[in-house]
């Protein structure tokens, strides 16, 4: 992949992760209300502090992409957040599928960019 395209994707994805992760931590923008079907799910996530962990992962991933340090590791860790976001939107909040899909696609693209870093993991 072209290095300039990778640089732009890395910076855009890093800024987005840093922004949305910081918003989850500090609440400077009000989130849209979840659909009625997801209220119990959100209550459990908030009570168990799972969303705080997600926010920390997003901020750490954003910083790692912006600083170009440990990006390969953070993209592996972020994949669990991306897949869960898509599954949540498919099951409980179909209106947000595009946003979850963008997160997942960008995560997969960045995993592809770092594919050479994973060869040692995959060599059994």
Beta strands, then each sheet from edge to edge (+ up, - down):
end
